[in-house]
Amino acid sequence: REVLQEDSTNIMATYTLGLLQIESGQLEKALVSFEKLVSLQPFNGEFYFYLADVQQKTGDRKQAILNYEKAKMLAPNDETRHAIDDILKEIK
């Protein structure tokens, strides 16, 4: 948090905070963190994945599907794409 007070656009600090927010059930805060991350790095599939995960957990299925699909497009390998496909099959 101290890092973010000095630099609100610090990717690693925002990412770490977002993961901690998910783990502690602070989903609304995690949503803000991952929305910020995808705006800072729009070609980072991992950020879209976690954003979709939080959206799914908060009941925003439609947005979750869109962001899982973005994460899939940006995924670095077939294994990740297949895993995202499995998630999409479950929530559609």
N, C-alpha and C positions, 0 to 999 in steps of 0.2 A: 504493500500500500504506500509505503514511503516513496518508492520509485515512481509510482503513478502520480503522487503529489507533485513531484518535480517534473515528470514527463508523462503527461496523460496519454500519449500515443505509443508508449513502450509496449511493443508486441509481446515480449516474453512475460512481462509482469501482468499484462491484461489476460493473457492465455492462462497463466498459473492461477490467477485470481478466479477466472471463469471456471476452471476445473474444480477448485476448492468450493466455489459456490454451488456447483452441481452436487458434489459429494455431501455438502452440509444441507442440501435441500432448499437453498436460496435460489430457486429457479427463476424468479423475476429478475434478480440481479445478474444471474448467469446469462439470461437472455440479452440483457443490455451489453454485457461484456462481449458476447460472441457476435452480436450485431455490429458492435464497434470494430471487432477484428475483421469481419468480412468487408467492412467499408475501408479499412486500412490496407488489407491484402485480398483483393477480390479474386485472385487466382489461387488461393490456398484452400484446397478441398477439405482439409482437416477441419478448418474453421467452419465451413458449411455443414460438415457432418455433425459437429457438436451443436451448432445452432439448430439444426433439424432435430437432434436428440432432445434438446430442451423444449423445442416447440411441440414435439410429440408428447413429452411428459406433461406439458401444461394444457394439452388438449387441442392445440392448433394443428390438426391433422393436415389440412390443406397446405399450409405454409411448410410444414415438415416435409411433405412429399416433394414440394418444389425444391427445397434446399438439399434433401437427400439426392435428388436428381442432379443438382449442380455439383454436389460432392462426388457423385459417380463420374460425371464428365471430367472432373479434375483429378480423379484417383490415379495414383502412380502405377498401379498394376492390376492385373486381372483378378487376383485374389480379393483385393479390396472392392473392386467393382461387383464381384459375385456376392460378397458379404452385404453390400448395400442393396443389391437386388433382393436378397432374402428378407431384409428389413422392409423394403417396399412391398413385397408380396404380403407380408404380415399386416401392414397398416392400410393397404388399399381395399 
